[in-house]
Amino acid sequence: MAKKENDVEFLEYVVKALVDNIDAVKIARTVDEMGVLLTLSVGPEDMGKIIGRSGNTAKALRILLRVVGMKNNARVNLKINEPEGGTQAPRAMKSVDEAMDDLKI
């Protein structure tokens, strides 16, 4: 088995500490002219734990990965895959008239 890169080891360690289903954690690493891209997949039931409230956990993971990357002279980015059958909450759009009514002008 090939030696894991520091960024993959770090991400795997942190993510497995956060999720319940550690067997569903998959990390793919690709390198191109833009730097390193780590693609993270977790089980649907653990998605909220990785994203966090208002995306704060995901933001923190990205910041820490950038620091790990700087230490190794690489630009590291994180992409989090939406699990199969995942649903994204539709955003409620207001019409201009509804928005004006809310302003009570």
Phi and psi in radians as a Rosetta constraint file:
Dihedral C 1 N 2 CA 2 C 2 CIRCULARHARMONIC -1.244 0.35
Dihedral N 2 CA 2 C 2 N 3 CIRCULARHARMONIC 2.653 0.35
Dihedral C 2 N 3 CA 3 C 3 CIRCULARHARMONIC -1.170 0.35
Dihedral N 3 CA 3 C 3 N 4 CIRCULARHARMONIC 2.337 0.35
Dihedral C 3 N 4 CA 4 C 4 CIRCULARHARMONIC -1.299 0.35
Dihedral N 4 CA 4 C 4 N 5 CIRCULARHARMONIC 2.540 0.35
Dihedral C 4 N 5 CA 5 C 5 CIRCULARHARMONIC -1.273 0.35
Dihedral N 5 CA 5 C 5 N 6 CIRCULARHARMONIC 2.707 0.35
Dihedral C 5 N 6 CA 6 C 6 CIRCULARHARMONIC -1.023 0.35
Dihedral N 6 CA 6 C 6 N 7 CIRCULARHARMONIC -0.711 0.35
Dihedral C 6 N 7 CA 7 C 7 CIRCULARHARMONIC -1.161 0.35
Dihedral N 7 CA 7 C 7 N 8 CIRCULARHARMONIC -0.677 0.35
Dihedral C 7 N 8 CA 8 C 8 CIRCULARHARMONIC -1.190 0.35
Dihedral N 8 CA 8 C 8 N 9 CIRCULARHARMONIC -0.765 0.35
Dihedral C 8 N 9 CA 9 C 9 CIRCULARHARMONIC -1.027 0.35
Dihedral N 9 CA 9 C 9 N 10 CIRCULARHARMONIC -0.796 0.35
Dihedral C 9 N 10 CA 10 C 10 CIRCULARHARMONIC -1.078 0.35
Dihedral N 10 CA 10 C 10 N 11 CIRCULARHARMONIC -0.879 0.35
Dihedral C 10 N 11 CA 11 C 11 CIRCULARHARMONIC -1.082 0.35
Dihedral N 11 CA 11 C 11 N 12 CIRCULARHARMONIC -0.755 0.35
Dihedral C 11 N 12 CA 12 C 12 CIRCULARHARMONIC -1.071 0.35
Dihedral N 12 CA 12 C 12 N 13 CIRCULARHARMONIC -0.754 0.35
Dihedral C 12 N 13 CA 13 C 13 CIRCULARHARMONIC -1.067 0.35
Dihedral N 13 CA 13 C 13 N 14 CIRCULARHARMONIC -0.843 0.35
Dihedral C 13 N 14 CA 14 C 14 CIRCULARHARMONIC -1.185 0.35
Dihedral N 14 CA 14 C 14 N 15 CIRCULARHARMONIC -0.811 0.35
Dihedral C 14 N 15 CA 15 C 15 CIRCULARHARMONIC -1.125 0.35
Dihedral N 15 CA 15 C 15 N 16 CIRCULARHARMONIC -0.749 0.35
Dihedral C 15 N 16 CA 16 C 16 CIRCULARHARMONIC -1.139 0.35
Dihedral N 16 CA 16 C 16 N 17 CIRCULARHARMONIC -0.436 0.35
Dihedral C 16 N 17 CA 17 C 17 CIRCULARHARMONIC -1.316 0.35
Dihedral N 17 CA 17 C 17 N 18 CIRCULARHARMONIC -0.375 0.35
Dihedral C 17 N 18 CA 18 C 18 CIRCULARHARMONIC -1.617 0.35
Dihedral N 18 CA 18 C 18 N 19 CIRCULARHARMONIC -0.563 0.35
Dihedral C 18 N 19 CA 19 C 19 CIRCULARHARMONIC -1.620 0.35
Dihedral N 19 CA 19 C 19 N 20 CIRCULARHARMONIC 2.859 0.35
Dihedral C 19 N 20 CA 20 C 20 CIRCULARHARMONIC -1.564 0.35
Dihedral N 20 CA 20 C 20 N 21 CIRCULARHARMONIC -0.688 0.35
Dihedral C 20 N 21 CA 21 C 21 CIRCULARHARMONIC -1.735 0.35
Dihedral N 21 CA 21 C 21 N 22 CIRCULARHARMONIC 1.489 0.35
Dihedral C 21 N 22 CA 22 C 22 CIRCULARHARMONIC -1.219 0.35
Dihedral N 22 CA 22 C 22 N 23 CIRCULARHARMONIC -0.368 0.35
Dihedral C 22 N 23 CA 23 C 23 CIRCULARHARMONIC -1.218 0.35
Dihedral N 23 CA 23 C 23 N 24 CIRCULARHARMONIC -0.383 0.35
Dihedral C 23 N 24 CA 24 C 24 CIRCULARHARMONIC -1.490 0.35
Dihedral N 24 CA 24 C 24 N 25 CIRCULARHARMONIC -0.116 0.35
Dihedral C 24 N 25 CA 25 C 25 CIRCULARHARMONIC -1.323 0.35
Dihedral N 25 CA 25 C 25 N 26 CIRCULARHARMONIC 2.112 0.35
Dihedral C 25 N 26 CA 26 C 26 CIRCULARHARMONIC -2.290 0.35
Dihedral N 26 CA 26 C 26 N 27 CIRCULARHARMONIC 2.350 0.35
Dihedral C 26 N 27 CA 27 C 27 CIRCULARHARMONIC -2.234 0.35
Dihedral N 27 CA 27 C 27 N 28 CIRCULARHARMONIC 2.172 0.35
Dihedral C 27 N 28 CA 28 C 28 CIRCULARHARMONIC -1.908 0.35
Dihedral N 28 CA 28 C 28 N 29 CIRCULARHARMONIC 2.420 0.35
Dihedral C 28 N 29 CA 29 C 29 CIRCULARHARMONIC -2.109 0.35
Dihedral N 29 CA 29 C 29 N 30 CIRCULARHARMONIC 2.172 0.35
Dihedral C 29 N 30 CA 30 C 30 CIRCULARHARMONIC -2.221 0.35
Dihedral N 30 CA 30 C 30 N 31 CIRCULARHARMONIC 2.550 0.35
Dihedral C 30 N 31 CA 31 C 31 CIRCULARHARMONIC -2.144 0.35
Dihedral N 31 CA 31 C 31 N 32 CIRCULARHARMONIC 2.303 0.35
Dihedral C 31 N 32 CA 32 C 32 CIRCULARHARMONIC -2.511 0.35
Dihedral N 32 CA 32 C 32 N 33 CIRCULARHARMONIC -2.914 0.35
Dihedral C 32 N 33 CA 33 C 33 CIRCULARHARMONIC -1.158 0.35
Dihedral N 33 CA 33 C 33 N 34 CIRCULARHARMONIC -0.330 0.35
Dihedral C 33 N 34 CA 34 C 34 CIRCULARHARMONIC -1.458 0.35
Dihedral N 34 CA 34 C 34 N 35 CIRCULARHARMONIC -0.249 0.35
Dihedral C 34 N 35 CA 35 C 35 CIRCULARHARMONIC 2.202 0.35
Dihedral N 35 CA 35 C 35 N 36 CIRCULARHARMONIC -2.600 0.35
Dihedral C 35 N 36 CA 36 C 36 CIRCULARHARMONIC -1.795 0.35
Dihedral N 36 CA 36 C 36 N 37 CIRCULARHARMONIC 2.336 0.35
Dihedral C 36 N 37 CA 37 C 37 CIRCULARHARMONIC -2.057 0.35
Dihedral N 37 CA 37 C 37 N 38 CIRCULARHARMONIC 2.095 0.35
Dihedral C 37 N 38 CA 38 C 38 CIRCULARHARMONIC -1.789 0.35
Dihedral N 38 CA 38 C 38 N 39 CIRCULARHARMONIC 2.172 0.35
Dihedral C 38 N 39 CA 39 C 39 CIRCULARHARMONIC -1.891 0.35
Dihedral N 39 CA 39 C 39 N 40 CIRCULARHARMONIC 2.072 0.35
Dihedral C 39 N 40 CA 40 C 40 CIRCULARHARMONIC -1.835 0.35
Dihedral N 40 CA 40 C 40 N 41 CIRCULARHARMONIC 2.300 0.35
Dihedral C 40 N 41 CA 41 C 41 CIRCULARHARMONIC -2.176 0.35
Dihedral N 41 CA 41 C 41 N 42 CIRCULARHARMONIC 2.321 0.35
Dihedral C 41 N 42 CA 42 C 42 CIRCULARHARMONIC -2.319 0.35
Dihedral N 42 CA 42 C 42 N 43 CIRCULARHARMONIC 2.947 0.35
Dihedral C 42 N 43 CA 43 C 43 CIRCULARHARMONIC -1.157 0.35
Dihedral N 43 CA 43 C 43 N 44 CIRCULARHARMONIC 2.657 0.35
Dihedral C 43 N 44 CA 44 C 44 CIRCULARHARMONIC -0.998 0.35
Dihedral N 44 CA 44 C 44 N 45 CIRCULARHARMONIC -0.591 0.35
Dihedral C 44 N 45 CA 45 C 45 CIRCULARHARMONIC -1.242 0.35
Dihedral N 45 CA 45 C 45 N 46 CIRCULARHARMONIC -0.327 0.35
Dihedral C 45 N 46 CA 46 C 46 CIRCULARHARMONIC -1.775 0.35
Dihedral N 46 CA 46 C 46 N 47 CIRCULARHARMONIC -0.010 0.35
Dihedral C 46 N 47 CA 47 C 47 CIRCULARHARMONIC -1.026 0.35
Dihedral N 47 CA 47 C 47 N 48 CIRCULARHARMONIC -0.738 0.35
Dihedral C 47 N 48 CA 48 C 48 CIRCULARHARMONIC -1.102 0.35
Dihedral N 48 CA 48 C 48 N 49 CIRCULARHARMONIC -0.581 0.35
Dihedral C 48 N 49 CA 49 C 49 CIRCULARHARMONIC -1.203 0.35
Dihedral N 49 CA 49 C 49 N 50 CIRCULARHARMONIC -0.579 0.35
Dihedral C 49 N 50 CA 50 C 50 CIRCULARHARMONIC -1.392 0.35
Dihedral N 50 CA 50 C 50 N 51 CIRCULARHARMONIC -0.678 0.35
Dihedral C 50 N 51 CA 51 C 51 CIRCULARHARMONIC -1.298 0.35
Dihedral N 51 CA 51 C 51 N 52 CIRCULARHARMONIC -0.817 0.35
Dihedral C 51 N 52 CA 52 C 52 CIRCULARHARMONIC 1.403 0.35
Dihedral N 52 CA 52 C 52 N 53 CIRCULARHARMONIC 2.988 0.35
Dihedral C 52 N 53 CA 53 C 53 CIRCULARHARMONIC -1.166 0.35
Dihedral N 53 CA 53 C 53 N 54 CIRCULARHARMONIC 2.199 0.35
Dihedral C 53 N 54 CA 54 C 54 CIRCULARHARMONIC 0.997 0.35
Dihedral N 54 CA 54 C 54 N 55 CIRCULARHARMONIC 0.399 0.35
Dihedral C 54 N 55 CA 55 C 55 CIRCULARHARMONIC 1.356 0.35
Dihedral N 55 CA 55 C 55 N 56 CIRCULARHARMONIC 0.237 0.35
Dihedral C 55 N 56 CA 56 C 56 CIRCULARHARMONIC -1.157 0.35
Dihedral N 56 CA 56 C 56 N 57 CIRCULARHARMONIC -0.649 0.35
Dihedral C 56 N 57 CA 57 C 57 CIRCULARHARMONIC -1.165 0.35
Dihedral N 57 CA 57 C 57 N 58 CIRCULARHARMONIC -0.761 0.35
Dihedral C 57 N 58 CA 58 C 58 CIRCULARHARMONIC -1.084 0.35
Dihedral N 58 CA 58 C 58 N 59 CIRCULARHARMONIC -0.728 0.35
Dihedral C 58 N 59 CA 59 C 59 CIRCULARHARMONIC -1.074 0.35
Dihedral N 59 CA 59 C 59 N 60 CIRCULARHARMONIC -0.763 0.35
Dihedral C 59 N 60 CA 60 C 60 CIRCULARHARMONIC -1.107 0.35
Dihedral N 60 CA 60 C 60 N 61 CIRCULARHARMONIC -0.734 0.35
Dihedral C 60 N 61 CA 61 C 61 CIRCULARHARMONIC -1.050 0.35
Dihedral N 61 CA 61 C 61 N 62 CIRCULARHARMONIC -0.753 0.35
Dihedral C 61 N 62 CA 62 C 62 CIRCULARHARMONIC -1.110 0.35
Dihedral N 62 CA 62 C 62 N 63 CIRCULARHARMONIC -0.731 0.35
Dihedral C 62 N 63 CA 63 C 63 CIRCULARHARMONIC -1.106 0.35
Dihedral N 63 CA 63 C 63 N 64 CIRCULARHARMONIC -0.824 0.35
Dihedral C 63 N 64 CA 64 C 64 CIRCULARHARMONIC -1.102 0.35
Dihedral N 64 CA 64 C 64 N 65 CIRCULARHARMONIC -0.661 0.35
Dihedral C 64 N 65 CA 65 C 65 CIRCULARHARMONIC -1.156 0.35
Dihedral N 65 CA 65 C 65 N 66 CIRCULARHARMONIC -0.614 0.35
Dihedral C 65 N 66 CA 66 C 66 CIRCULARHARMONIC -1.103 0.35
Dihedral N 66 CA 66 C 66 N 67 CIRCULARHARMONIC -0.683 0.35
Dihedral C 66 N 67 CA 67 C 67 CIRCULARHARMONIC -1.138 0.35
Dihedral N 67 CA 67 C 67 N 68 CIRCULARHARMONIC -0.773 0.35
Dihedral C 67 N 68 CA 68 C 68 CIRCULARHARMONIC -1.051 0.35
Dihedral N 68 CA 68 C 68 N 69 CIRCULARHARMONIC -0.725 0.35
Dihedral C 68 N 69 CA 69 C 69 CIRCULARHARMONIC -1.102 0.35
Dihedral N 69 CA 69 C 69 N 70 CIRCULARHARMONIC -0.748 0.35
Dihedral C 69 N 70 CA 70 C 70 CIRCULARHARMONIC -1.042 0.35
Dihedral N 70 CA 70 C 70 N 71 CIRCULARHARMONIC -0.681 0.35
Dihedral C 70 N 71 CA 71 C 71 CIRCULARHARMONIC -1.075 0.35
Dihedral N 71 CA 71 C 71 N 72 CIRCULARHARMONIC -0.539 0.35
Dihedral C 71 N 72 CA 72 C 72 CIRCULARHARMONIC -1.849 0.35
Dihedral N 72 CA 72 C 72 N 73 CIRCULARHARMONIC 0.303 0.35
Dihedral C 72 N 73 CA 73 C 73 CIRCULARHARMONIC 0.948 0.35
Dihedral N 73 CA 73 C 73 N 74 CIRCULARHARMONIC 0.806 0.35
Dihedral C 73 N 74 CA 74 C 74 CIRCULARHARMONIC -2.442 0.35
Dihedral N 74 CA 74 C 74 N 75 CIRCULARHARMONIC 2.599 0.35
Dihedral C 74 N 75 CA 75 C 75 CIRCULARHARMONIC -1.638 0.35
Dihedral N 75 CA 75 C 75 N 76 CIRCULARHARMONIC 2.034 0.35
Dihedral C 75 N 76 CA 76 C 76 CIRCULARHARMONIC -1.930 0.35
Dihedral N 76 CA 76 C 76 N 77 CIRCULARHARMONIC 2.229 0.35
Dihedral C 76 N 77 CA 77 C 77 CIRCULARHARMONIC -2.090 0.35
Dihedral N 77 CA 77 C 77 N 78 CIRCULARHARMONIC 2.678 0.35
Dihedral C 77 N 78 CA 78 C 78 CIRCULARHARMONIC -2.113 0.35
Dihedral N 78 CA 78 C 78 N 79 CIRCULARHARMONIC 2.258 0.35
Dihedral C 78 N 79 CA 79 C 79 CIRCULARHARMONIC -2.033 0.35
Dihedral N 79 CA 79 C 79 N 80 CIRCULARHARMONIC 2.296 0.35
Dihedral C 79 N 80 CA 80 C 80 CIRCULARHARMONIC -1.887 0.35
Dihedral N 80 CA 80 C 80 N 81 CIRCULARHARMONIC 2.031 0.35
Dihedral C 80 N 81 CA 81 C 81 CIRCULARHARMONIC -1.301 0.35
Dihedral N 81 CA 81 C 81 N 82 CIRCULARHARMONIC 2.421 0.35
Dihedral C 81 N 82 CA 82 C 82 CIRCULARHARMONIC -1.345 0.35
Dihedral N 82 CA 82 C 82 N 83 CIRCULARHARMONIC 2.280 0.35
Dihedral C 82 N 83 CA 83 C 83 CIRCULARHARMONIC -1.162 0.35
Dihedral N 83 CA 83 C 83 N 84 CIRCULARHARMONIC 2.761 0.35
Dihedral C 83 N 84 CA 84 C 84 CIRCULARHARMONIC -0.976 0.35
Dihedral N 84 CA 84 C 84 N 85 CIRCULARHARMONIC 2.341 0.35
Dihedral C 84 N 85 CA 85 C 85 CIRCULARHARMONIC 1.331 0.35
Dihedral N 85 CA 85 C 85 N 86 CIRCULARHARMONIC 0.124 0.35
Dihedral C 85 N 86 CA 86 C 86 CIRCULARHARMONIC -1.215 0.35
Dihedral N 86 CA 86 C 86 N 87 CIRCULARHARMONIC 2.625 0.35
Dihedral C 86 N 87 CA 87 C 87 CIRCULARHARMONIC -2.117 0.35
Dihedral N 87 CA 87 C 87 N 88 CIRCULARHARMONIC 2.412 0.35
Dihedral C 87 N 88 CA 88 C 88 CIRCULARHARMONIC -1.812 0.35
Dihedral N 88 CA 88 C 88 N 89 CIRCULARHARMONIC 2.246 0.35
Dihedral C 88 N 89 CA 89 C 89 CIRCULARHARMONIC -1.103 0.35
Dihedral N 89 CA 89 C 89 N 90 CIRCULARHARMONIC 2.223 0.35
Dihedral C 89 N 90 CA 90 C 90 CIRCULARHARMONIC -1.220 0.35
Dihedral N 90 CA 90 C 90 N 91 CIRCULARHARMONIC 2.458 0.35
Dihedral C 90 N 91 CA 91 C 91 CIRCULARHARMONIC -1.477 0.35
Dihedral N 91 CA 91 C 91 N 92 CIRCULARHARMONIC 2.336 0.35
Dihedral C 91 N 92 CA 92 C 92 CIRCULARHARMONIC -1.368 0.35
Dihedral N 92 CA 92 C 92 N 93 CIRCULARHARMONIC 2.116 0.35
Dihedral C 92 N 93 CA 93 C 93 CIRCULARHARMONIC -1.770 0.35
Dihedral N 93 CA 93 C 93 N 94 CIRCULARHARMONIC 2.333 0.35
Dihedral C 93 N 94 CA 94 C 94 CIRCULARHARMONIC -1.701 0.35
Dihedral N 94 CA 94 C 94 N 95 CIRCULARHARMONIC 2.613 0.35
Dihedral C 94 N 95 CA 95 C 95 CIRCULARHARMONIC -1.333 0.35
Dihedral N 95 CA 95 C 95 N 96 CIRCULARHARMONIC 2.897 0.35
Dihedral C 95 N 96 CA 96 C 96 CIRCULARHARMONIC -1.042 0.35
Dihedral N 96 CA 96 C 96 N 97 CIRCULARHARMONIC -0.709 0.35
Dihedral C 96 N 97 CA 97 C 97 CIRCULARHARMONIC -1.094 0.35
Dihedral N 97 CA 97 C 97 N 98 CIRCULARHARMONIC -0.738 0.35
Dihedral C 97 N 98 CA 98 C 98 CIRCULARHARMONIC -1.132 0.35
Dihedral N 98 CA 98 C 98 N 99 CIRCULARHARMONIC -0.704 0.35
Dihedral C 98 N 99 CA 99 C 99 CIRCULARHARMONIC -1.128 0.35
Dihedral N 99 CA 99 C 99 N 100 CIRCULARHARMONIC -0.679 0.35
Dihedral C 99 N 100 CA 100 C 100 CIRCULARHARMONIC -1.174 0.35
Dihedral N 100 CA 100 C 100 N 101 CIRCULARHARMONIC -0.686 0.35
Dihedral C 100 N 101 CA 101 C 101 CIRCULARHARMONIC -1.076 0.35
Dihedral N 101 CA 101 C 101 N 102 CIRCULARHARMONIC -0.661 0.35
Dihedral C 101 N 102 CA 102 C 102 CIRCULARHARMONIC -1.114 0.35
Dihedral N 102 CA 102 C 102 N 103 CIRCULARHARMONIC -0.556 0.35
Dihedral C 102 N 103 CA 103 C 103 CIRCULARHARMONIC -1.336 0.35
Dihedral N 103 CA 103 C 103 N 104 CIRCULARHARMONIC -0.348 0.35
Dihedral C 103 N 104 CA 104 C 104 CIRCULARHARMONIC 0.937 0.35
Dihedral N 104 CA 104 C 104 N 105 CIRCULARHARMONIC 0.861 0.35
